[in-house]
Amino acid sequence: MKKGLAPVFGLILGMFLAGCQSPTLPDPNDPKNAGVMAPEVLRRNLAGAADAFFDRARHREITDAEARKMLTDYATELLKDIRPNEVQPSQAWEYAEVLIAANRFADAEKMLTVALKNPQSEDRRVNDSLRLARCQAMLGDVNAAVTTARSTFSAAPQEKAPILLAILMEVVPAGRGKGADGALANLLTDAIEQGRQVSVDQSTESGKRYLLALPFHIRRAEQVISELRAGGNST
């Protein structure tokens, strides 16, 4: 996977792109799909779109940049009838994921703020806080992003798994070069320790994958920390 895909794949972390056949995507402009889609339908459609577009990129039918642009355009179409003020708080995080894919970070920030007032679980608190941090960084408020990301450090070891990867691949790239690279370097340094504290079930495939990938993510994080402290801009 090319490094340029990291921010997009942070949104659909854990989804595997498999198979050579691209699924048929629901047409947001089809009359039978008229009206506001339920949030789970929006997310399912978005996942299908990501599956299709990045599968085509993987097979060199289109470029990675074209796949990202197609996903953004598709998410924008999915959201055209959404009225943010009418979204139920319990559904806010689901709409936020699609809003992020559509690059509507200000709207996603509002949705995630609503969702975090009463998170449905500790897992949702951690994941939604990390998504909010990314949105804040994208919008230029890097110090707020750092504070929001650090709020996840209080999670129990079994809930810490998303922290290092999200900070490395989403929060730091979104905030880099906006006047707070030192704070991002410190955040990423502490996120490495969060990654080491994660408790996983080593008998499960997901647990095994986490432990196998952790050294790679730590090495990459250490490289980025060095670049941030040196004022480098490579990604």
C-alpha positions in Angstrom: 0.0 0.0 0.0 1.4 3.4 -0.9 1.9 5.9 1.9 -0.4 8.4 0.2 -3.3 6.1 1.0 -2.8 6.3 4.8 -5.3 9.1 5.6 -8.1 7.4 3.6 -7.4 4.0 5.0 -7.5 5.4 8.5 -11.2 5.9 7.9 -11.8 2.3 6.9 -9.2 0.7 9.2 -9.5 -3.0 9.3 -11.4 -3.4 6.0 -9.7 -5.8 3.7 -9.7 -5.1 0.0 -10.1 -8.5 -1.7 -11.1 -10.0 -4.9 -10.8 -8.8 -8.5 -14.4 -8.0 -9.2 -15.6 -4.5 -8.2 -19.1 -4.5 -6.6 -21.9 -2.6 -8.3 -22.2 0.7 -6.4 -25.6 2.1 -5.4 -26.3 5.2 -7.5 -27.1 8.2 -5.1 -29.0 9.8 -8.0 -31.3 6.8 -8.6 -34.9 7.8 -7.7 -35.4 4.6 -5.7 -32.6 5.8 -3.4 -34.1 9.2 -2.9 -34.4 10.6 0.6 -32.0 10.5 3.6 -30.2 7.2 3.9 -29.9 5.5 7.2 -26.4 5.9 8.6 -25.6 2.2 8.5 -26.6 2.2 4.8 -24.4 5.2 4.1 -21.4 3.5 5.8 -22.0 0.3 4.0 -22.3 2.0 0.6 -19.1 4.0 1.4 -17.3 0.8 2.3 -18.4 -0.8 -0.9 -17.2 2.2 -2.9 -13.8 2.1 -1.1 -13.5 -1.6 -1.9 -14.2 -1.0 -5.6 -12.1 2.1 -6.1 -9.0 0.9 -4.3 -9.3 -2.6 -5.8 -9.1 -0.9 -9.2 -6.0 1.1 -8.0 -4.4 -2.0 -6.8 -4.8 -3.6 -10.2 -3.4 -0.4 -11.8 -6.6 0.4 -13.7 -6.6 3.9 -12.0 -4.1 5.7 -9.9 -4.2 6.0 -6.1 -5.0 9.7 -6.4 -7.9 8.9 -8.8 -9.3 6.3 -6.3 -9.2 8.9 -3.5 -10.9 11.5 -5.7 -13.6 9.0 -6.7 -14.3 8.0 -3.1 -14.5 11.7 -2.1 -17.0 12.4 -4.9 -19.1 9.4 -4.1 -19.2 10.3 -0.4 -20.3 13.9 -1.4 -23.2 12.5 -3.4 -24.2 10.2 -0.6 -24.4 13.2 1.8 -26.3 15.6 -0.5 -29.6 15.2 1.3 -28.2 15.0 4.9 -29.4 17.7 7.3 -26.8 17.7 10.1 -29.1 19.5 12.5 -31.6 16.6 12.3 -29.1 13.8 13.0 -29.7 11.8 16.2 -26.7 11.9 18.6 -26.5 8.1 18.5 -26.0 8.2 14.8 -23.6 11.2 14.7 -20.4 9.1 14.5 -21.7 7.1 11.5 -22.4 10.3 9.5 -19.0 11.7 10.6 -17.2 8.8 8.9 -18.9 9.6 5.6 -18.3 13.4 6.1 -14.6 12.8 6.6 -14.5 10.7 3.3 -16.2 13.7 1.6 -13.5 16.1 3.1 -16.2 17.9 5.0 -14.1 18.2 8.1 -15.9 21.1 9.7 -19.2 19.2 9.5 -17.5 16.0 10.7 -16.1 17.9 13.7 -19.5 19.0 14.7 -20.9 15.5 14.4 -18.1 14.0 16.5 -18.4 16.6 19.1 -22.1 15.6 19.5 -21.2 11.9 19.5 -18.6 12.3 22.2 -21.0 14.0 24.6 -22.4 10.6 25.3 -20.3 7.9 23.6 -22.0 4.5 23.3 -18.9 2.6 24.5 -15.3 3.1 25.4 -14.3 1.8 22.0 -16.5 4.5 20.4 -15.0 7.2 22.7 -11.4 6.2 21.7 -12.1 6.0 17.9 -14.3 9.1 17.7 -11.8 11.1 19.7 -9.1 10.1 17.3 -11.3 11.0 14.3 -12.1 14.4 16.0 -8.4 15.0 16.5 -7.8 14.5 12.8 -10.6 16.9 11.9 -9.3 19.5 14.2 -5.8 19.1 12.7 -7.2 19.4 9.2 -9.0 22.6 10.2 -5.7 24.1 11.5 -6.3 23.7 15.3 -3.4 21.4 15.9 -3.1 22.2 19.6 -6.7 21.1 20.1 -6.0 18.0 18.0 -3.1 17.1 20.3 -5.2 17.6 23.4 -8.1 15.5 21.9 -5.7 12.7 20.8 -4.1 12.6 24.3 -7.5 12.2 25.9 -7.5 8.6 24.5 -4.5 7.7 26.6 -6.7 7.1 29.6 -8.3 4.1 27.9 -7.7 0.6 29.4 -5.0 -1.5 27.7 -7.6 -3.5 25.8 -9.0 -0.3 24.2 -5.7 1.3 23.2 -5.2 -0.6 19.9 -6.3 2.3 17.5 -4.2 5.0 19.2 -0.7 4.7 17.7 -1.8 4.0 14.1 -4.4 6.7 14.1 -2.0 9.3 15.4 0.8 8.2 13.1 -1.3 7.9 9.9 -4.1 10.4 10.4 -3.5 13.0 13.1 0.1 13.8 12.5 -0.1 14.1 8.7 -3.2 16.3 9.1 -1.4 18.7 11.5 2.1 18.6 10.1 3.6 21.9 8.9 1.0 24.1 10.7 3.2 25.5 13.4 3.0 22.8 16.0 5.4 20.1 14.8 7.1 19.9 18.1 3.8 19.2 19.9 3.1 16.5 17.2 6.5 15.0 17.8 5.8 14.8 21.5 2.4 13.3 20.9 3.7 10.6 18.6 6.5 9.8 21.0 3.9 9.2 23.7 1.7 7.3 21.3 4.5 4.7 20.8 4.3 3.9 24.5 0.5 3.7 24.1 1.0 1.1 21.4 3.3 -0.9 23.6 0.7 -0.9 26.4 -2.0 -2.5 24.2 -3.4 -5.8 25.5 -4.6 -8.2 22.8 -5.7 -11.8 22.7 -2.7 -13.5 21.0 -4.8 -16.5 20.1 -6.9 -14.4 17.7 -5.9 -13.4 14.1 -6.5 -9.7 14.9 -4.3 -10.0 18.0 -1.5 -11.7 16.1 -1.7 -9.1 13.3 -1.4 -6.3 15.8 1.7 -7.7 17.4 3.3 -8.5 14.1 2.7 -5.0 12.8 3.6 -3.1 16.0 7.4 -3.0 15.4 6.9 -1.7 11.9 4.6 1.1 13.1 7.0 2.0 15.9 9.9 2.2 13.4 7.9 4.4 11.1 6.7 6.6 14.1 10.4 7.1 15.2 11.3 8.1 11.7 8.5 10.7 11.6 9.4 12.0 15.0 13.0 12.6 13.8 11.6 14.4 10.7 9.3 16.6 12.8 12.0 17.6 15.2 14.4 18.4 12.3 11.7 20.4 10.5 11.5 17.9 7.6 8.5 17.6 5.3 8.9 14.2 3.9 6.0 11.7 4.4 
